[in-house]
Amino acid sequence: MSEKLLLIDGQSILSKAFYSLPNRMDSEGKSINGVYGFMHILFKTVSEEKINQVAVAFDGQGQSFRHKMFQEYKSLGEDLPIELLEQFEVVKKLLTLLNIEIIEKDNAESIDVIGSVIGNSSYEKIVLLTSDKLMLQLVDKNVKALIPVIEAGFIGLKQYDYETLANDSIVAQNIADMYALTGDKNRNVCSLCGVGEGTAKYLILEYGTIDNIYDNLDKLISKEISRKIGEKFEEIKKYKELFGIRIESDVIVSNCEMSVSNDAIKEFSNLKMNEFLGSFDKATSESDYNFITEVVKADEFFGQLAGKKVAFSYYEDVAWGLAFDNEKYIIILSDEISKEYIGDKINSAKVERWIVPNIKECLKMYSILDGLDAKEQKEEYINRRKCRRKCLRRSARRIKCRRRQHNCTYSF
């Protein structure tokens, strides 16, 4: 397999967005700042990395092996406020609508789930998106990590690859050793020897592992640190295991290629996140839709329609689809781009139009009708409309449409 895979630590990314961004409401007045931040980071990464194979991991039900090792241990998914917990369900719904695979395993944290996917993967390149630096131990020559940096509402991505970690005085294999010295306050694990990140990096750079540090206690500059490490060494070794990643053989990814659906468009619109809809065509390499979300671009678009043959459709109060010259366009409705605005533009362009019952059928309809003469076009159009009305009536009785000669999409 030669594709590149994007693995997202959904647990840490959503929490990071929730606590770092100002409050934001959806159309029903519910808080979605974490959802907004998560999707912003997702589409930014997909666009910059030019990748459409995506899977997202979350903590599973139950306690992990770390809880059994350390009674006071808390995973990043514990003790979350109700406002954040509600946003997890919203994110998972959006991911499902985007055909992004969600990976969870009972009694396992997202860090172990992602580690297992990487350990069992045949992808040549993997991009790991997380805000948990403990996951940097998964970085190698084929795996790089991106950590979001959110400041004053601006979202950036800091890259950690094999070379970056080496320049930062540490290598991936020693991340667990470093955390064994420093502990992790986010997980309610304090340092046993009073060592901070700077001192831990120096010790790891100088001696490599906690075992080598223990063998050279007499050479440490600080006698106090030397004494504490000597006294607590057995517990520090347990900390290293605590911060390690366990790989399970039964955790894999299957079909995780992002795709666009009408339901996804509608859900993003309901959440007042229409700005992301323009990212769909960038996020999905095989998408042949051109999204229009700004009135300036809409004006330019309708200026090209004069005298054209156009197939068009609409999806409730969310979007209009149009096809001409073998291209498909989806226009997202807003306060500036209303149904009346689109109707006026189409009328003023004096286009030859065909109404299509499904946005996805626009290009197919255009291709069929464009190759027929005027009489054949009219007959084909009328037959399709008749077929649609009959099929809609049949739908209530669950009767399957058999008018295959018209490629009817109304099969129930």
C-alpha positions in Angstrom: 0.0 0.0 0.0 1.5 3.4 -1.1 -1.1 5.8 0.3 -0.4 8.3 3.0 -2.5 8.1 6.1 -3.6 10.9 8.5 -4.1 9.6 12.1 -5.8 12.0 14.4 -5.8 11.8 18.2 -9.4 12.9 18.6 -9.3 12.9 22.4 -6.5 15.5 22.7 -7.3 17.6 19.6 -10.9 18.2 20.6 -9.9 19.0 24.2 -7.2 21.4 23.0 -9.7 23.2 20.7 -12.3 23.4 23.5 -10.0 25.0 26.1 -8.1 27.3 23.6 -10.9 28.9 21.5 -13.6 31.4 22.5 -17.2 30.2 22.8 -19.2 29.7 19.6 -22.8 28.7 19.2 -24.7 26.7 16.6 -28.1 27.5 15.1 -29.7 26.0 18.3 -27.6 28.0 20.7 -25.4 25.0 21.8 -21.6 25.5 22.3 -19.5 24.2 19.5 -16.1 25.9 19.9 -14.3 22.6 20.3 -16.1 21.2 17.2 -15.2 24.3 15.2 -11.5 24.1 16.2 -11.4 20.4 15.5 -12.7 20.8 12.0 -10.5 23.8 11.3 -7.4 21.7 12.3 -8.6 18.7 10.3 -9.2 20.6 7.1 -6.0 22.6 7.5 -4.0 19.5 7.9 -5.7 17.6 5.0 -5.1 20.6 2.7 -1.5 21.2 3.6 -0.5 17.6 3.6 -2.6 16.8 0.5 -4.0 13.7 2.0 -7.5 12.1 2.0 -7.0 8.9 3.9 -8.1 9.8 7.5 -8.9 7.9 10.7 -9.6 9.3 14.1 -9.0 7.6 17.5 -10.8 8.2 20.8 -10.6 6.6 24.2 -12.6 3.5 24.6 -14.9 2.5 27.4 -13.4 1.3 30.6 -10.0 1.8 32.3 -6.7 1.1 30.6 -3.7 -0.9 32.0 -2.3 2.4 33.4 -5.1 2.7 35.9 -4.2 -0.7 37.3 -0.5 0.3 37.5 -1.1 3.7 39.2 -4.2 4.2 41.3 -4.2 8.0 40.9 -3.7 7.9 37.1 -6.2 9.9 35.0 -6.5 9.6 31.2 -7.0 12.7 29.1 -10.7 11.7 28.7 -11.6 11.7 32.3 -13.4 14.3 34.4 -14.4 16.4 31.3 -17.1 19.1 31.6 -20.5 18.2 30.2 -20.1 21.0 27.5 -17.1 19.2 26.1 -18.6 15.7 26.3 -21.5 16.8 24.2 -19.2 18.1 21.5 -17.5 14.7 21.2 -20.8 13.3 19.9 -21.1 16.2 17.4 -17.6 15.6 16.1 -18.2 11.9 15.8 -21.4 12.5 13.8 -19.5 14.9 11.4 -16.7 12.4 11.0 -19.2 9.7 10.1 -20.8 11.9 7.5 -17.4 12.6 6.0 -16.7 8.8 5.8 -13.8 9.2 8.2 -13.1 6.0 10.2 -13.5 6.3 14.0 -11.3 3.9 15.9 -12.1 2.9 19.6 -11.1 -0.1 21.7 -12.5 -0.9 25.1 -10.1 -0.5 28.0 -7.6 1.4 25.7 -6.7 5.0 25.4 -6.4 6.8 22.1 -2.6 6.8 22.4 -2.5 3.0 22.5 -5.1 2.7 19.7 -3.0 5.0 17.4 0.2 3.2 18.4 -1.5 -0.1 17.4 -2.7 1.2 14.1 0.9 2.4 13.3 2.4 -0.9 14.4 0.0 -2.9 12.2 0.0 -0.5 9.3 1.3 -1.0 5.8 1.1 2.7 4.8 4.4 4.1 3.6 3.8 7.5 5.2 1.8 8.4 8.3 1.0 11.8 9.6 0.0 11.9 13.3 -2.1 14.8 14.5 -2.1 15.2 18.3 -1.7 17.7 21.1 -0.3 15.0 23.4 3.5 15.2 23.3 3.7 11.7 24.8 2.8 10.4 21.3 6.1 11.8 20.0 7.5 8.4 20.9 5.7 7.1 17.8 7.7 9.3 15.5 10.2 7.5 13.2 11.4 7.9 9.6 8.0 7.0 8.2 5.9 8.8 10.9 5.8 12.5 11.6 3.7 14.3 14.2 1.9 17.6 13.9 0.9 19.5 17.1 -1.6 22.3 16.9 -0.5 25.7 18.3 -3.4 28.0 19.2 -2.7 31.6 20.1 -5.2 34.4 20.1 -7.6 32.4 17.9 -4.9 31.7 15.3 -4.3 28.0 14.7 -0.9 26.7 13.4 0.8 23.3 13.2 4.2 22.5 14.6 6.0 19.6 13.0 8.0 17.0 14.7 9.8 14.5 12.5 12.8 12.2 13.3 15.3 15.0 12.5 13.4 17.6 14.5 13.4 15.5 17.7 17.1 14.9 17.3 17.7 18.6 17.0 15.6 19.1 20.1 18.1 17.0 22.2 15.9 13.9 22.3 14.9 10.9 20.2 11.5 9.2 20.0 12.7 6.1 21.8 13.5 8.1 24.9 10.3 10.0 25.3 9.0 7.5 27.8 12.3 7.8 29.7 11.9 11.6 29.9 8.3 11.3 31.1 9.4 8.8 33.7 11.6 11.6 35.2 9.2 14.5 34.8 5.8 12.8 35.3 2.7 14.3 33.5 0.4 16.7 35.4 -2.3 16.3 32.7 -2.5 12.6 33.8 -2.2 13.3 37.5 1.3 11.8 37.6 3.9 13.9 39.5 7.7 13.7 39.2 9.3 11.4 41.8 12.6 13.2 41.7 11.7 16.8 41.2 13.0 17.0 37.7 11.6 19.4 35.1 11.6 19.1 31.3 14.8 21.0 30.8 16.8 18.9 33.3 15.2 15.7 32.0 16.2 16.5 28.4 19.8 17.2 29.5 20.0 13.9 31.4 18.5 11.9 28.4 20.9 13.6 26.0 23.8 12.9 28.2 23.0 9.3 29.2 20.2 8.1 26.9 18.0 6.0 29.2 17.0 6.0 32.9 19.0 2.8 33.4 22.2 4.6 32.2 21.4 7.5 34.4 21.1 5.2 37.4 24.5 3.6 36.5 26.1 7.1 36.5 24.5 8.7 39.6 27.9 9.5 41.0 28.5 11.7 37.9 25.4 13.9 38.2 26.1 17.5 39.1 23.1 17.8 41.5 23.6 15.5 44.5 19.9 16.1 45.5 18.6 14.8 42.1 21.1 11.9 42.3 19.9 10.9 45.7 16.2 11.1 44.7 16.7 9.0 41.6 18.6 6.5 43.5 15.9 6.2 46.2 13.0 6.1 43.7 14.5 4.2 40.9 12.2 1.2 41.0 9.2 3.4 40.9 10.7 5.5 38.1 11.1 2.3 36.1 7.4 1.6 36.6 6.7 5.2 35.4 8.5 4.4 32.1 6.2 1.4 31.6 3.3 3.6 32.5 4.2 6.1 29.8 4.9 3.5 27.2 2.5 2.5 24.4 1.1 -1.0 24.2 0.5 -2.2 20.6 -2.5 -4.6 20.0 -2.5 -6.8 16.9 -6.3 -6.5 16.4 -6.4 -2.7 15.8 -6.3 -1.7 12.1 -7.9 0.8 9.7 -9.9 -0.2 6.7 -11.7 2.2 4.3 -11.0 5.7 5.5 -11.1 7.9 2.4 -12.9 11.2 3.0 -15.9 11.9 0.8 -18.6 14.5 0.5 -22.3 13.8 1.1 -25.5 16.0 1.0 -26.0 15.1 4.7 -22.5 16.4 5.5 -23.3 19.7 3.7 -26.6 20.0 5.6 -25.0 19.3 9.0 -22.2 21.8 8.6 -24.8 24.4 7.6 -26.9 23.6 10.7 -23.8 24.2 12.8 -23.2 27.6 11.2 -19.9 26.3 9.8 -20.4 27.0 6.1 -16.9 28.3 5.8 -15.6 24.7 5.8 -17.7 23.6 2.9 -15.3 25.3 0.5 -12.6 23.0 1.9 -14.4 19.8 0.8 -13.0 19.9 -2.8 -9.5 20.5 -1.4 -9.9 17.8 1.2 -11.0 15.1 -1.2 -8.7 14.5 -4.0 -11.3 12.6 -6.1 -14.0 15.2 -5.6 -15.2 16.8 -8.8 -17.3 19.4 -7.2 -16.4 23.1 -7.2 -17.8 24.8 -4.1 -18.9 28.4 -4.2 -19.4 30.1 -0.8 -18.8 33.8 -1.4 -21.1 36.2 -3.3 -18.1 37.7 -5.3 -17.3 34.2 -6.7 -21.0 33.6 -7.3 -21.2 36.7 -9.4 -18.2 35.6 -11.4 -19.7 32.2 -11.8 -23.1 33.3 -13.1 -21.4 35.7 -15.5 -20.1 32.6 -17.4 -23.6 31.1 -17.8 -25.0 33.3 -20.6 -26.4 31.1 -23.4 -25.1 27.9 -21.8 -26.9 24.5 -21.3 -27.2 24.0 -17.6 -28.4 21.1 -15.4 -29.3 22.2 -11.9 -30.8 21.0 -8.7 -31.2 22.1 -5.1 -30.8 20.5 -1.7 -33.4 21.9 0.7 -32.4 25.3 2.0 -28.7 24.4 2.1 -27.2 24.3 -1.4 -27.8 24.4 -5.2 -26.0 22.2 -7.7 -25.3 23.2 -11.2 -23.4 21.5 -14.1 -22.3 22.9 -17.4 -19.3 22.4 -19.7 -18.7 19.0 -18.0 -18.0 20.7 -14.6 -20.1 20.5 -11.4 -20.6 23.3 -9.0 -22.3 23.4 -5.5 -23.4 26.9 -4.3 -23.9 27.1 -0.6 -26.8 29.3 0.5 -26.3 32.1 2.9 -27.8 35.5 3.7 -26.1 37.0 0.7 -26.5 34.0 -1.6 -30.2 33.2 -1.3 -32.6 31.1 -3.5 -34.0 34.3 -4.9 -30.5 35.6 -5.8 -29.7 32.3 -7.7 -33.1 32.4 -9.5 -32.6 36.0 -10.7 -29.1 35.2 -11.9 -30.2 32.1 -13.8 -33.2 34.0 -15.4 -31.0 36.9 -16.4 -28.4 34.6 -18.0 -31.2 33.1 -20.2 -29.7 29.6 -20.0 -31.2 26.4 -21.4 -31.9 24.5 -18.2 -32.8 21.1 -17.0 -34.0 20.4 -13.5 -32.4 17.3 -11.9 -33.7 15.6 -8.7 -30.3 15.0 -7.2 -27.2 17.1 -7.1 -24.9 14.2 -7.8 -26.9 13.5 -11.0 -26.2 17.0 -12.4 -23.1 16.1 -14.5 -24.7 12.8 -15.6 -27.8 14.6 -16.8 -25.7 17.2 -18.6 -23.6 14.6 -20.4 -26.7 12.7 -21.6 -28.7 15.6 -22.8 -25.8 17.6 -24.3 -25.3 14.8 -26.9 -29.0 14.8 -28.0 -30.8 17.1 -30.4 -33.6 19.3 -29.2 -36.4 16.8 -29.8 -34.6 14.0 -28.1 -33.7 16.2 -25.2 -37.3 17.1 -24.6 -38.4 13.4 -24.8 -35.7 12.2 -22.5 -36.4 15.0 -20.0 -40.1 14.3 -19.9 -39.5 10.6 -19.5 -37.2 11.2 -16.5 -39.7 13.5 -14.9 -42.6 11.0 -15.4 -40.4 8.3 -13.9 -39.5 10.4 -10.9 -43.2 11.1 -10.1 -44.1 7.5 -10.3 -41.2 6.5 -8.2 -42.0 9.0 -5.6 -45.5 7.6 -5.4 -44.1 4.0 -5.2 -41.8 4.9 -2.4 -44.7 5.0 0.1 -45.5 1.3 -0.9 -41.8 0.3 -1.0 -42.1 -0.8 -4.6 -38.9 -0.9 -6.6 -38.5 1.2 -9.7 -37.9 -0.9 -12.9 -37.6 1.9 -15.5 -34.0 1.2 -15.9 -34.0 2.6 -19.4 -34.0 6.1 -17.8 -31.2 5.3 -15.3 -33.7 6.3 -12.6 -32.1 7.1 -9.2 -35.4 6.6 -7.3 -35.0 2.9 -6.3 -36.6 2.0 -2.9 
